[in-house]
Structures are given as C-alpha cells and as structure tokens.
C-alpha cells in the first residue's frame, strides 16, 4: 500500500513541473526576442545615420 502511494506522489510531482518548464521557456523566448529586437534597433540606427 505504501508503495502505491509513493508512486502516485512521484507521478503527481512530475506533472506539476511541466507548467514551470513552460513558463521558463516562455521567458527564455521572450528575452531572446527582446535581444534580437534590440540588435535590429541598433542596426537601424546605423543605417539611418549613413543617410
């Protein structure tokens, strides 16, 4: 009986981490997009300075 309870507990904790991974991936994607936008902004400033 105790073994089935521990297996159920491990299964439920494994599922509870999935939203945390999704949130982490979302913020990683957001920061990467922000960095790319910042880089493109710097490039556009260089292009407009040449005109």
C-alpha positions in Angstrom: 0.0 0.0 0.0 2.8 2.4 0.8 4.5 1.7 -2.5 1.4 2.7 -4.5 1.1 5.9 -2.6 4.7 6.9 -3.2 4.4 6.0 -6.9 1.3 8.2 -7.1 3.1 11.0 -5.3 6.0 10.8 -7.7 3.7 10.9 -10.7 1.9 14.0 -9.5 5.1 15.9 -8.7 6.4 15.1 -12.2 3.3 16.6 -13.8 3.4 19.7 -11.6 6.8 20.8 -13.1 5.5 21.0 -16.7 3.9 24.4 -16.2 7.1 25.7 -14.6 9.1 24.5 -17.6 6.6 26.2 -19.9 6.9 29.4 -18.0 10.7 29.2 -18.1 10.7 28.5 -21.9 8.3 31.4 -22.4 10.6 33.9 -20.6 13.7 32.5 -22.4 11.9 33.0 -25.7 10.8 36.5 -24.7 14.3 37.5 -23.7 15.7 36.1 -26.9 13.2 38.1 -28.9 13.9 41.3 -26.9 17.7 40.8 -27.5 17.1 40.4 -31.3 14.8 43.4 -31.4 17.5 45.4 -29.6 20.1 44.3 -32.1 17.9 45.2 -35.0 17.2 48.6 -33.5 20.9 49.3 -33.3 21.3 48.2 -36.9 18.5 50.6 -37.9 20.2 53.5 -36.1 23.4 52.7 -38.0 21.5 52.6 -41.3 19.7 55.9 -40.7 23.0 57.6 -39.7 24.5 56.8 -43.0 21.7 58.5 -44.9 
